[in-house]
Amino acid sequence: MDGQLGDAELDELVAQATVDAYDEEEQLTGLYTMLVEHLAVPFKTVVLGVEVTVKKVDLLPGSQIVAVCTRGRHRQAIGILDLPLPDPAPDGAEWIEAYRHWGQ
């Protein structure tokens, strides 16, 4: 991702993800599907000063998309909007920005 996307570009990504969605839950599922398809995992990032590996994204009951992070045998789900991204961000990170834009 080369810097921030503009509102029009984010609107277009959201439109792609939610084209056949009838309600908020279906829109969330559409955005989650785009993240699964486009976000390049695994990737490493730093959470609270500790390097972790983001293995996948998941959709939790209660309408939250999370990043499943691991370090050794430990595993933790972190809200994808709370996840600090590495620099450079992984391919497909624009879908995280589209999800943030959709939720505003």
N, C-alpha and C positions, 0 to 999 in steps of 0.2 A: 504494500500500500504506500503510495507516494504522497504522503501528507494527508490533509483533511479533504474529504469530499464535500462538495457544496450541497445545499438543500435539494436542488433539482436532481442531482445525481443520486442522493440518498432516497428521494421520493421514487425515482425510477427503480432502484433495487427493491424497495418495499413493494412497489406495484408488481414487480416480477414474482416476488415471494407470495403475494396475497391475491393473485389474479382470480382464483376460483374460491376464495374464502368468503363465507357468509357472516361469520361472527368473529369476535376477538379470539376465541380459542382456536378456530381454524386459521386465523391469521398468524397466531403464535406458532402453530404447527408448520405452517408454510415457511416462516422464518427459520425455525429449527431445521427443517429439511434442507434449506439452502446452506445453513452452516455445516451440516453433516456432509453435504456434497462438495462444498467449496473450501472449507477451512483446512489447511494443510496440517495434519497432525501425524505423528507427535511433533511437538516443539518444546523447547526449554524456555522457561521464564523464571523470574525471581518473585517470590511471594513472601512478604515479611522478612526479607533478607536471606531467604533460603532458596536455592535453585531447585525447581521442581520440573517435572515433565508433564505436559498436558497430553494425555493419551486419547481423549475423545470428548465430545460434547454430549450432553444428555438433557432430556426434558423431564423435569420433576413434576409430580402431581402438585397442583397449586400454581401452575403456570409460571415456571421459572426455568430458563435455560442455564445450565451450569457447565463448567469445564471440569472434567475429572482429572485431578492432578495426582501424581505419584512421586514419592521419594523413597527409595528403598522398598520396604514392605508396607509403608504407610500410603494411604489413599485418602483424598479429601475432595469433595465437590465444592467449587467456588462459583458463585454467581458470575456468569460470563461478563457482565458489565462491570464487575469489581476486579476482574483479572488484569493485572498489569501486563502489557504486551512487550515483548522484546523489541529491540531496534536492530535490524529491520523487523517489522512485523511479518508474521507468516503469510503466505499466499492465502487469500480468501478472508483476511481480517476486515475487509470492507463490509462484510456481512454482519460483523459485530457492531460496526457503526450504524448500519441500517436498522438493526434491532434496537439500538439505543434511540435512534431517530423515531422509529415507530412508537416507542413507549412514551415519548414526550407528550 
